[in-house]
Amino acid sequence: MRYVQAIEGKSIRIDAKDRKILAAIAENARSPATVIAKKAGTSRDTAKYRIDSLQKNGIIQGYRAVVNTAKLGFDAYHIFLQLNKPSREIEQDLIRKFKAYPFLRALLKFNGRYDFEVAVIAKSVADFDNILDTVLNDCAKYLQDYEVMIISKTYLARTFPRSFLDYKTMQKGKIKAYSPDEKDRKLLSAIADNASLPLYKLASIMGLSPDAANYRIKHMVDGGIIIGFVPIINYSALGYSVYAVLVLINGLSADKESRLKQFINSDGHIIWAVKTVGKHNLLLYVCVKDNDELHETINSLRTYLPNDIRNYEPLIAYEEFHYTYFPESAIKK
């Protein structure tokens, strides 16, 4: 899943040059300004000025390192919670409790059947069982229903929908075996939510030379531990809304899954798609201008897999309270 920010105000207009700059940043957010400028076909000063403007206007709200926690021995789980209309004060208290979890990946508020999505990581089924007990006990007085989705496979992860911007992702070479040590985990903690941190600052935090810090980053990229570096985008500032769509598909055979992946990659609005284990077996995040675009994606999916969509549940993402690719519990082995 990607990023939702609730910010008041009108959407901000950007031009073709801004889109090229966003494309370069989405490809690799740690690219220096000279590289971004070259890809955008502009000068370094112009690129830097426009990046500063995109940040000032709230379109870019930071940068994250995409960490593959599966490589560190963790599985990903998403817990959807339906509450019994708690007061604003009670809701804020629950948010405070959720945000304190060391295993928390993401916390989003929805309008729809479910009120919250609590995304977590766990070392084992027994570990997740304890986590689930913690979450459910914290909201037990107000809990009406819940659903668990276990992420088993990622089909797609992109920063922007193709309808807004189609761009290349970072080219990935052959994965090389690499076992991160304590310093690597400390480095991941430093750049997870601040991926644009310059090497000299990162080196200072780590007590390493810039070359040594860069060496460790490179090895974690080559080892598939760091998947990429991405900007944190405020979609509402661009006039977009994000929906989570929980889908149940009849028996995902190899042929059916192949057609599903083809659809996901060609659709103009999907930014994140994963196969799941649970009541639903597909979780989509759809970034759209309006309800017509949402229904366009859903209807297209139903056309791709006629008679196979048993159920789907769209939820509009209202606000993001927490999002990281490297929760606190992943820092230690």
Disulfide bonds with the S-S distance in Angstrom:
none
